[in-house]
Amino acid sequence: MTVAPGESGSFEIFLNRKKIFSKKATDRFPEANEVEEKIGELVGA
């Protein structure tokens, strides 16, 4: 996972270049464990 500044202050999370969360699209920050659960789904954990 890489952390980098977003465009226009956006908060987006990518895993292997795939967007897994976007504050801009959802108009909210992720809930507790939301990002971790999505990563687990994508890597088959």
VEXSE-642353 format. One line per field, with one value per residue (C-alpha): residue number from 1; residue in one letter; chain; x, y, z. Coordinates in pm, 1 decimal. Layout:
<drenses>
nr: (NUM; ...)
rest: (A; ...)
kette: (A; ...)
x: (X; ...)
y: (Y; ...)
z: (Z; ...)
</drenses>
This chain:
<drenses>
nr: (1; 2; 3; 4; 5; 6; 7; 8; 9; 10; 11; 12; 13; 14; 15; 16; 17; 18; 19; 20; 21; 22; 23; 24; 25; 26; 27; 28; 29; 30; 31; 32; 33; 34; 35; 36; 37; 38; 39; 40; 41; 42; 43; 44; 45)
rest: (M; T; V; A; P; G; E; S; G; S; F; E; I; F; L; N; R; K; K; I; F; S; K; K; A; T; D; R; F; P; E; A; N; E; V; E; E; K; I; G; E; L; V; G; A)
kette: (A; A; A; A; A; A; A; A; A; A; A; A; A; A; A; A; A; A; A; A; A; A; A; A; A; A; A; A; A; A; A; A; A; A; A; A; A; A; A; A; A; A; A; A; A)
x: (0.0; 123.9; 28.8; 38.8; -130.7; -464.2; -585.1; -774.7; -756.4; -928.3; -883.3; -854.0; -701.9; -553.8; -425.5; -221.2; -347.5; -711.4; -917.1; -1068.2; -1206.1; -1284.2; -1400.4; -1483.3; -1722.6; -1879.2; -1862.0; -1734.0; -1425.4; -1415.0; -1575.9; -1358.8; -1212.1; -1381.7; -1053.9; -900.1; -1204.9; -1192.0; -820.6; -893.4; -1161.3; -923.8; -630.5; -845.3; -782.1)
y: (0.0; 348.8; 673.7; 979.2; 1320.6; 1319.0; 1564.3; 1865.7; 1739.3; 1409.4; 1103.8; 789.8; 451.2; 225.0; -131.8; -249.1; 53.8; -40.4; 219.2; 61.1; 372.4; 728.1; 1002.7; 1210.8; 942.7; 858.8; 1205.6; 1047.1; 895.5; 514.8; 348.5; 158.8; -152.5; -74.8; -43.3; -346.5; -559.0; -451.5; -536.0; -877.5; -944.7; -852.1; -1061.4; -1357.4; -1337.2)
z: (0.0; -79.9; 87.1; -137.1; -143.3; -322.9; -581.7; -446.8; -88.2; -164.2; 59.2; -151.3; -76.3; -342.9; -324.7; -622.9; -817.6; -750.4; -565.0; -256.0; -86.2; -192.3; 42.6; -263.5; -393.5; -54.7; 106.4; 429.8; 587.9; 618.9; 918.2; 1167.7; 999.1; 664.5; 475.2; 645.9; 559.5; 194.0; 176.1; 331.9; 68.0; -214.3; -92.6; 8.9; 383.5)
</drenses>
